[in-house]
Amino acid sequence: MEEPEKRLLEYRWIGIGLLYILGLQVMGDALLTARGAASSLMEQLVSLLAFFIGGVMVGKHSPGKTIKEPAIAAVLAVAILLILKQGFTSATFIRGSALPFIFALAGGYAGEKWQGTI
């Protein structure tokens, strides 16, 4: 009996991760605005936390090992957010993608660890 083909990426979980991250970003921005704490540093910290938590959620709830999917979703989220803020250039995208990629990757690893697949 032949084994089913393994996919390199689970595109569904990239999409779900993108929704998690964007949703967490919106909630974080709304919370900071409501509390009057919308400083640049606080926005950056909340943003990185959203990337990490989004990665954890994908890693925890997805079947199999999906560590790289939230990291890819983070890069896509950065692109979308930069486009929405009308600040997209190749330089801002490259500079702005590194930390979110790392935080989402770490979150995906933590979620997989929590799930027990690693």
N, C-alpha and C positions, 0 to 999 in steps of 0.2 A: 504494500500500500504506500502510495506516494505522500510525502509530507506537504502540507499547504505552504505556499510561498510566503516567506517572511518579508514584510515591508520594511524599508529602511526608515520611513517616517509614517507616523499616524496623523494624516492630514486633519482628520476630524478633531483630534486633540489639540492641534495647532489652533484651529478655529475656536474651540472651547476656551483654550488658554487666552486667546486674544480677547474674547468676551469677558472673561474673569478680570484680566488686567485692565481693560478699558473701564469696566464697571467699577473696579476698585479705585482707579484714578479719579473718576467722576465723583465717587463718594468721598474720597479724601479731599478733593478740592472743595466740595460743598461743605464738608465739616470744618475745614480751615477758614473758609469764608464766613460761615455762620459764627464761629468763635472769634473772628477778628484776628486770627493768628496767621494770616497769609503772608508770611515773610518768605524770602527766596530760599533760605536754608530749610525752613519747615516744609515748604513745597517739595524741595528735593528729597528730604528724608521720607516724607509720606509717599512720594513717587517710588522711591527705591523699595519701600516696604510693600507697596502694591505689586511690584514686580516679583518680589520674593514670595508673598502670600499667593499670588496667582500661580507661581511655579509649584508651590506646595499643594495647592488644590488639584492641579492637573496630575502631579505625581501620586497623590493619595488616591484619587478617584478613578484613574484610568487603569484598564487591565494591561498587564505586561509592563515592560520598562519603557517609560516615556519621560526621559530626562531632557532630551534635546528639544522636544516639542515646545515646552514653555519658553525656552530661550529664543527659539525662532519666533514665537508669538510676541515676545518682548520687542524684538527688532521691528516687527510689523507694527506694533503699537506705537513705537517711537516715530515711525514714518507717518502714521495716521495723525498722531498728535502734532507733529511738526507741520503737516499740511493744514490741519485745522487752525493752527495758530499763525499760519502764513509765514513760517520761519524755516521752511524746508530749503536747504541747500545741501550739496553733497558733503561739505565740511561739517555743518551742524548735525547731519545725520550720522556721519562716522563718529564724531566726538560724542554725540548723544546716545549712541547705541551700546557702547562698550560696557558701562556699569549695569544698565538694565539687563543685558545679555547674561552677565556674570551672576547677578542677583536672581534672575529667573532660573538659570541653570542650577544654582545652589538650592533654590526652592524646590525644583523638580527632584533633585537628589534627596533632599530632606523628606519630601512626600513619598518617594519610593522607599526610603528607609522606614518611614512610618508605616507604610503599607506592608512592609516585610518582603518585598521583591528583591531587595539588595542585601 
